[in-house]
Amino acid sequence: MSDAHIISFFGQNTGIIIKSTSKSKSYIFIQCIKKNPKGKWEKPTANEGRTLRFTLEEMVMIFQVLSRQALNWNSFHIYKDKKTSFSFSWEDEETHVLWINIADYSKVLNFAQVEILRLLLRHLIEEKVIFSTSYTKKNCKQQVKENEFETDKFQENDKMFYEENNNLLKSISRIKAILTNETEKAILLKISANETFWIPKSSVHNQYLPRKNFNQYFLIDNWVLEKNKIPPNPH
């Protein structure tokens, strides 16, 4: 049985690559690439596109969405002062269309692609639970060294993540609205039958579905809501 796995899904302009380099590593990589204005694909080897590393716990959260135990999951990573948001969301409760959003990359998977990814992810989770937690005297010392390195490497980023996350939650609120229009810098949201507001994209803090006339939640800066006199929804 192979120690490494890789699968890719490509459309006309956007592609996504899911890769596990070893069953003994408790994480996977997800790479997103798209065509540049000249029609050529971005090259991850040239530091193009966007690559995120997902832990075993995060893999379980993704699997939960793929298995329809949840309609969506979104979060963000912080590395070297750079925040990257991401989400895995079903288009709605009935369709078999899944949206994967990583930063400004969006990829849609159909039912067959979702099922293939779900089966692969289930296999990877089962595999990594066994082999990434295996114990021998030889690999124990190596694992301790790796853990110490990872702890030192990410300790500052983890602290920054929780501090920024707590501060962010205090300054934003959730509203339910319908996306009716979109430009490069703003989205037009319909709050009620007779009320629409232009909201700066920079003030939106979750990955929304780029689908018009669909009721969904948005996390928006409080100052924008207060300026437009938009009441937040209760959580």
C-alpha positions in Angstrom: 0.0 0.0 0.0 1.3 3.4 -0.9 2.7 5.7 1.8 1.8 8.9 0.0 -1.4 10.0 -1.7 -2.3 12.8 -4.1 -5.5 13.7 -6.0 -6.4 16.8 -8.0 -9.6 18.3 -9.4 -9.3 20.8 -12.2 -11.8 23.0 -13.9 -11.3 25.6 -16.7 -9.7 28.2 -14.5 -9.1 26.8 -11.0 -7.6 23.6 -9.7 -7.2 22.0 -6.3 -4.6 19.4 -5.2 -4.9 17.3 -2.0 -1.7 15.7 -1.0 -0.5 13.5 1.9 3.3 13.0 1.8 3.4 10.2 4.4 0.9 8.1 6.5 3.1 8.8 9.5 2.6 12.6 9.3 -0.6 13.8 11.0 -1.5 16.4 8.3 -2.2 16.9 4.7 -1.6 19.7 2.2 -4.3 21.4 0.1 -3.0 23.5 -2.8 -5.1 25.9 -4.9 -3.9 27.2 -8.3 -5.6 29.1 -11.1 -4.7 30.3 -14.6 -3.0 33.7 -14.9 -4.1 36.3 -17.4 -1.9 34.7 -20.1 -3.8 31.4 -19.6 -1.0 29.5 -17.9 -1.4 27.6 -14.7 0.3 28.9 -11.5 3.2 26.7 -10.3 3.3 25.8 -6.7 7.0 24.9 -7.2 7.6 28.6 -8.0 5.8 29.7 -4.8 2.6 30.5 -6.8 -0.9 29.6 -5.8 -1.9 29.0 -2.2 -1.0 26.0 0.0 -2.4 25.3 3.4 -1.5 22.5 5.9 -4.5 20.9 7.6 -4.0 18.9 10.9 -5.7 15.6 11.7 -8.3 17.5 13.7 -9.1 19.8 10.8 -9.3 16.8 8.5 -12.1 15.4 10.7 -13.9 18.8 10.4 -13.7 18.7 6.6 -14.8 15.1 6.6 -17.8 16.0 8.7 -18.9 18.5 5.9 -18.2 16.0 3.1 -20.4 13.5 4.9 -23.1 16.1 5.3 -23.0 15.9 9.1 -22.5 19.7 8.8 -23.4 22.1 6.0 -20.3 24.1 6.3 -17.1 24.7 8.2 -14.9 27.8 8.1 -11.8 29.0 9.9 -8.5 30.6 9.2 -4.7 30.0 9.6 -2.1 32.6 10.6 1.5 32.1 9.6 4.2 34.7 9.6 1.7 37.5 10.2 -0.4 36.4 7.2 -4.0 35.3 7.7 -5.6 33.0 5.3 -9.3 32.2 5.6 -10.9 29.1 4.2 -14.3 27.3 4.1 -15.9 24.1 3.0 -19.6 24.6 2.3 -22.5 22.9 0.6 -24.4 25.2 -1.7 -27.6 24.4 0.2 -29.3 21.5 2.0 -30.5 19.8 -1.1 -27.9 20.2 -3.9 -24.8 18.0 -4.3 -22.5 21.0 -5.0 -19.6 21.7 -2.6 -17.7 25.0 -2.5 -14.1 25.1 -1.3 -12.8 28.6 -0.7 -9.2 29.3 0.3 -8.3 32.9 0.4 -9.3 34.3 -3.0 -9.5 30.8 -4.6 -12.8 29.1 -5.1 -13.4 25.6 -6.4 -16.7 23.8 -7.0 -16.9 20.0 -6.7 -19.7 17.9 -8.0 -21.2 14.9 -6.3 -18.8 12.4 -7.8 -15.7 14.5 -6.9 -17.0 15.0 -3.4 -17.6 11.3 -2.9 -14.0 10.5 -4.1 -12.6 13.1 -1.8 -14.7 11.9 1.1 -13.5 8.3 0.7 -9.9 9.4 0.4 -10.1 11.6 3.4 -11.7 8.8 5.5 -8.8 6.5 4.4 -6.2 9.2 5.3 -7.7 9.8 8.7 -7.9 6.1 9.6 -4.3 5.7 8.3 -2.8 8.6 10.1 -4.6 7.8 13.4 -2.7 4.5 13.4 0.7 5.4 11.9 1.2 9.0 13.1 0.6 7.9 16.7 2.7 4.7 16.5 5.3 4.3 19.2 8.8 2.9 19.1 11.9 3.9 21.0 13.6 5.0 17.8 10.9 7.3 16.5 9.9 8.5 20.0 13.1 10.6 20.3 12.6 11.8 16.8 9.0 12.7 17.5 10.0 14.6 20.6 12.5 16.6 18.6 9.9 17.3 15.9 7.4 18.4 18.5 9.8 20.7 20.2 10.7 22.2 16.8 7.0 22.6 15.9 6.2 24.1 19.3 9.0 26.7 19.1 8.1 27.4 15.5 4.3 27.9 16.0 4.1 29.1 19.6 4.3 32.7 18.7 1.8 32.3 15.9 -0.6 30.3 18.1 -0.6 33.1 20.7 -1.2 35.6 17.9 -4.0 33.5 16.5 -5.9 33.3 19.8 -5.4 37.0 20.6 -6.5 38.1 17.2 -9.4 35.7 17.2 -10.7 36.9 20.5 -10.3 40.6 19.5 -12.0 39.8 16.2 -15.0 38.2 17.8 -15.6 41.2 19.9 -15.6 43.6 16.9 -17.9 41.6 14.5 -21.5 40.5 14.5 -23.5 38.0 12.4 -26.3 38.9 10.1 -28.5 36.8 7.8 -28.8 38.3 4.3 -29.1 37.6 0.6 -26.3 38.4 -1.8 -27.8 40.3 -4.7 -24.8 41.9 -6.4 -21.0 42.0 -6.1 -18.1 44.1 -7.3 -14.3 43.8 -6.8 -14.5 45.7 -3.5 -18.0 45.4 -2.1 -21.1 43.2 -1.9 -24.7 44.2 -2.1 -26.8 42.6 0.7 -30.5 42.4 1.0 -31.4 42.5 4.7 -35.2 42.7 4.3 -37.8 43.1 1.6 -37.1 46.8 1.1 -33.5 47.2 2.4 -30.3 46.6 0.6 -26.8 47.8 1.6 -23.4 47.9 0.0 -20.9 46.3 2.4 -17.1 46.6 1.9 -15.5 43.2 1.3 -12.7 44.2 3.7 -15.3 44.3 6.5 -16.6 40.7 5.9 -14.8 38.1 8.0 -16.2 34.8 6.7 -16.2 32.9 3.4 -19.6 33.4 1.9 -21.1 31.4 -1.0 -20.8 33.5 -4.2 -24.3 32.6 -5.1 -27.0 35.3 -5.6 -30.5 35.2 -4.1 -29.4 32.7 -1.4 -30.0 33.4 2.3 -26.8 32.9 4.3 -24.9 34.3 7.2 -22.2 37.0 7.1 -19.7 38.1 9.8 -19.3 41.9 9.5 -17.5 44.6 11.4 -19.7 46.2 14.0 -18.9 49.7 12.8 -20.2 49.0 9.4 -23.5 47.6 10.8 -23.8 50.6 13.1 -23.2 53.0 10.3 -25.9 51.5 8.2 -28.2 50.9 11.3 -28.3 47.1 10.6 -29.2 45.1 13.7 -27.1 41.9 14.2 -28.8 38.5 14.4 -28.8 36.6 17.7 -26.4 33.7 17.8 
